Amino acid sequence: MASSDTDLVRLETKIAYQDKLLAELNEVVVNLNRDVSVLTRRLLTVERLCGAELGRRPMPNEEPPHY
């Protein structure tokens, strides 16, 4: 009987650690998702600004200096 009690305690302990790890990993995923959202918005802003800037400049149709 003591062996089954020990096994039960061991399993409960293992499950408790796994639950804690799962919660920590979930927090990491949530934070990474938030970071990706912020970076995506920043990238879209940069693309919009660069596109607007390039759209205002005439592109010269000449060979580069090294030719």
Buried (B, 14 or more C-beta within 10 A) or exposed (E): EEEEEEEEEEEEEEEEEEEEEEEEEEEEEEEEEEEEEEEEEEEEEEEEEEEEEEEEEEEEEEEEEEE
